[in-house]
Amino acid sequence: MQTVCIMRALAPKPEVMFLDEPFSALDFEMTLFIRAKLQEAHLATGVSMVIVSHDLEDAVFLADQILLLTRRPTRIAELVPFPMPRPRTPEAVSDPEFVRVKAHTLEVFRREMQA
């Protein structure tokens, strides 16, 4: 179902695609599948994707830039670049740079929780 929604959104050849929690109702196997499909779509079309996620691993895996927000009133806590080459495989999550960036985003998240 999620794949069909993504393909339907790509059909009119948008410049930007907005995805709000695209993995929230999926099990891990399907999450890996949809991650791969989103990455394939990005590489094939060049469409920019803005993905809202509360899952730091999903955010880091798919992003070139991770925008971390504060609580209300919402502001930008930090913009974290992540230039890891594509395509990214599921094994990328154990790459030292991936682990470092994910740990940093978690640190920012925790800092903002305490603020």
Steps between C-alpha positions, in 0.01 A plus 500: 500500500779742595685422176190581298464835682861586425466408132177701474675802654786469250272463194454875436881547524510737798806703589446426870322214671384531862476183709360508852610199708514263199618206715280542808259214423757263348689205642880499471511288183260733321686806633820372338310440176343848494834664592652332196211605275518863617872502436449345153234761422730781610791370293282438193303826505711748696187605688574664834330333794405660828441220748353556845610224735536442871734210429860623496626196310252558217584868494875447482476214251293696249629851552767716351410752772318432826300793634443460873222708653428617852179475697247779470553767415667303223836619375799335337718332761765396250554417134725195473656420161543135404683465166534118501506378139199333341366248454498419869454137591353362823860439610555878501351515850821343636730740313701708754385829344137390512537401865670833580230709333218297656663539844533873444134536401403305813714736709323803350163333557581431866628854547176640363290270719668648807459860384 
